């Protein structure tokens, strides 16, 4: 006999739409014979009859098939923080604004859950970063991030002074508002707002993006994923302040940084898994192309695009061969 399929359902309980959607999801899964878990911190708000209530610890996801997350990117990052040790894929349903980490929108919910029930999904590994903070050579904090680790100033009236380093070699000294070290997943988040490039999720790389640096050499950098990035805090505190800067990981985990702090960022030892939908006839890689995701999430103008008619071969450089492409109706 096959093992009981189990899904953990988590939601942004402060949003009525998320609460209602969680009940719909739980009902559909239970009707299909799939066990549902909810965490004790959300159970009172969700009120999902038939669901098992478990403690809100990494063990909540242990042994489940996936975690369905209803909310925005912030909710998914919160859930990833708790469930990452279980190594279970997350399926995000966007009820927020942009929702780059989400796989589906709320209008698609019945179809999405139908695909979960019929196992029409694949799993992507998303690179993370491990972060180590040292003071005089002593490790004072360790943490991780899915999107980015950002070193930022705490004094509004002054810049933070930092020296950046790649693989043990000094790169540049910047007076700036901070430095963002991001993953490809995080390239569409804080790093993008700071002027960094968008990096396709399949590309393995690390990004270093200065924030308002007062320097000639202060452009965003794309670096090999096996590199170790470091940011050393020189100064930045105002009179009466004990800390020169602050480290934020995914905007959730905070570490205060005194002058002399050294922050090291390297490829994470454990990725975050994301579930991606696919339909009958879609490739095993599944899911919509990342280009389509960019167009949809950022509302990019593509009117006038004709593309290549179906069945046409490509010539050198991806150009269609034969007659000129016709406009699509």
Residue pairs with C-beta under 8 A, 6 or more apart in sequence:
4 35
5 33
5 34
5 35
5 65
6 34
6 35
6 36
6 37
6 63
6 64
6 65
7 29
7 34
7 35
7 36
7 37
7 64
7 65
7 66
7 67
7 68
7 116
8 36
8 37
8 38
8 39
8 54
8 60
8 61
8 64
8 66
8 67
8 68
8 83
8 88
9 22
9 25
9 26
9 29
9 36
9 37
9 38
9 46
9 48
9 51
9 67
9 68
9 70
10 22
10 38
10 39
10 42
10 67
10 68
10 69
10 70
10 75
10 79
11 18
11 19
11 21
11 22
11 42
11 46
11 69
11 70
11 71
11 75
12 18
12 70
12 71
12 72
12 74
12 75
12 95
12 96
13 19
13 42
13 45
13 46
15 71
15 95
17 95
17 106
18 70
18 71
18 75
18 95
19 45
19 46
21 70
21 93
21 95
21 106
21 109
22 38
22 46
22 48
22 70
23 46
23 47
23 48
24 109
24 110
24 113
25 68
25 70
25 93
25 109
25 113
26 36
26 38
26 46
26 48
26 50
26 51
27 48
28 110
28 113
28 114
28 117
29 35
29 36
29 113
29 116
29 117
30 36
30 50
30 51
32 117
34 65
34 117
35 52
36 48
36 50
36 51
36 52
37 51
37 52
37 53
37 54
37 60
37 64
38 46
38 48
38 51
38 52
38 53
38 54
39 53
39 54
39 55
39 56
39 60
40 53
40 54
40 55
40 56
41 56
42 56
43 51
43 53
54 60
56 82
57 82
58 82
58 83
58 84
58 85
58 86
59 86
60 82
60 83
60 86
61 67
61 82
61 83
61 86
61 88
62 86
62 88
63 86
64 86
64 88
65 88
66 88
66 89
66 90
66 91
66 116
66 275
67 79
67 83
67 88
67 89
67 90
67 91
68 90
68 91
68 93
68 113
68 116
69 75
69 76
69 79
69 90
69 91
69 92
69 93
69 102
70 93
70 95
71 92
71 93
71 94
71 95
71 96
72 94
72 95
72 96
72 97
72 98
72 99
72 102
73 92
73 96
73 98
73 99
73 100
73 101
73 102
73 189
74 96
74 251
75 92
75 96
76 90
76 92
76 101
76 102
77 101
77 146
77 147
77 250
77 251
77 252
78 252
79 90
80 90
80 146
80 272
81 250
81 252
81 253
83 90
84 128
84 144
84 270
84 272
85 270
87 270
87 273
88 273
89 123
89 273
89 274
89 275
90 272
90 273
90 274
90 275
91 103
91 104
91 112
91 116
91 121
91 274
91 275
92 99
92 101
92 102
92 103
92 104
92 274
93 102
93 103
93 104
93 105
93 106
93 108
93 109
93 112
94 102
94 104
94 105
94 106
95 106
96 102
98 297
98 298
99 105
99 297
100 188
100 189
100 293
100 297
101 185
101 274
103 112
103 274
103 275
103 276
103 277
103 287
104 112
104 277
112 277
115 121
115 277
115 278
115 279
116 275
120 277
120 278
120 279
120 280
121 275
121 276
121 277
121 278
121 286
122 275
122 276
122 278
122 284
122 285
122 286
122 287
123 273
123 274
123 275
123 276
124 201
124 273
124 274
124 275
124 276
124 287
125 271
125 272
125 273
126 146
126 183
126 184
126 185
126 201
126 271
126 272
126 273
126 274
127 183
127 184
127 185
127 204
127 225
127 267
127 268
127 271
128 144
128 145
128 146
128 183
128 267
128 268
128 270
128 271
128 272
129 144
129 145
129 148
129 149
129 181
129 183
129 206
129 265
129 266
129 267
129 268
130 142
130 143
130 144
130 265
130 266
130 267
130 268
130 269
131 141
131 142
131 143
131 144
131 145
131 149
131 247
131 249
131 263
131 264
131 265
132 139
132 141
132 142
132 263
132 264
133 139
133 140
133 141
133 142
133 247
133 255
133 257
133 261
133 262
133 263
133 264
134 140
134 261
134 262
134 263
134 264
135 258
135 260
135 261
135 262
136 260
140 255
140 261
141 247
141 255
143 149
143 247
143 249
143 253
143 255
144 249
144 268
144 270
145 183
145 186
145 249
145 250
145 253
145 268
146 183
146 185
146 186
146 250
146 272
147 182
147 183
147 185
147 186
147 189
147 190
147 250
147 251
148 180
148 181
148 182
148 183
148 186
148 189
148 190
148 191
148 249
148 250
149 180
149 181
149 182
149 247
149 248
149 249
149 263
149 265
150 178
150 179
150 180
150 181
150 190
150 211
150 247
150 248
150 249
151 160
151 162
151 178
151 179
151 181
151 231
151 233
151 245
151 246
151 247
151 257
151 263
152 160
152 177
152 178
152 211
152 245
152 246
152 247
152 248
153 159
153 160
153 176
153 177
153 178
153 236
153 244
153 245
153 246
154 160
154 236
154 237
154 241
154 243
154 244
154 245
154 246
154 256
155 236
155 237
155 238
155 241
157 238
158 236
158 238
159 175
159 176
159 177
159 212
159 214
159 236
160 175
160 176
160 177
160 178
160 233
160 235
160 236
160 244
160 245
161 173
161 174
161 175
161 233
161 234
161 235
161 236
162 173
162 174
162 176
162 179
162 231
162 232
162 233
162 234
162 245
163 170
163 171
163 172
163 173
163 174
163 231
163 232
163 234
164 170
164 171
164 172
164 173
164 174
164 179
164 208
164 229
164 230
164 231
164 232
165 171
165 229
165 230
165 231
165 232
166 208
166 221
166 223
166 227
166 228
166 229
166 230
167 227
167 228
168 228
172 215
172 217
172 218
173 215
173 234
174 210
174 213
174 214
174 215
174 218
175 213
175 214
175 215
176 210
176 211
176 212
176 213
176 214
176 215
176 218
177 211
177 212
177 213
178 210
178 211
178 245
179 208
179 209
179 210
179 211
179 231
180 190
180 191
180 194
180 196
180 207
180 208
180 209
180 210
180 211
181 206
181 207
181 208
181 209
181 229
181 231
181 265
182 189
182 190
182 191
182 196
182 206
182 207
182 209
183 206
183 207
184 199
184 200
184 201
184 202
184 203
184 204
184 205
184 207
185 201
185 272
186 207
187 196
187 197
187 198
187 199
187 207
188 198
188 294
188 297
190 251
191 207
191 209
191 220
192 198
194 209
194 210
194 211
194 220
195 209
195 220
196 207
196 209
196 220
197 207
197 220
197 222
198 294
199 205
199 207
199 222
200 290
201 290
202 290
204 225
205 222
205 223
205 224
205 225
206 222
206 223
206 224
206 225
206 227
206 229
206 265
206 267
207 220
207 221
207 222
207 223
208 220
208 221
208 223
208 229
209 220
209 221
210 218
210 219
210 220
223 229
225 267
226 267
227 266
228 264
228 265
228 266
229 264
229 265
229 266
230 262
230 263
230 264
230 265
231 262
231 263
231 265
232 260
232 261
232 262
232 263
233 244
233 245
233 257
233 258
233 259
233 260
233 261
233 262
233 263
234 244
234 259
234 260
235 244
235 259
236 244
236 245
236 259
237 243
237 244
237 258
237 259
242 256
242 258
243 256
243 257
243 258
244 257
244 258
244 259
244 261
245 256
245 257
245 261
246 254
246 255
246 256
246 257
247 254
247 255
247 256
247 257
247 263
248 254
257 263
276 286
276 287
277 286
277 287
278 284
278 285
278 286
278 287
294 300
295 302
306 325
306 326
306 327
306 328
307 325
307 328
308 314
308 320
308 325
309 320
309 325
309 326
309 328
312 320
312 321
312 322
312 325
313 320
313 321
313 322
314 320
314 321
315 321
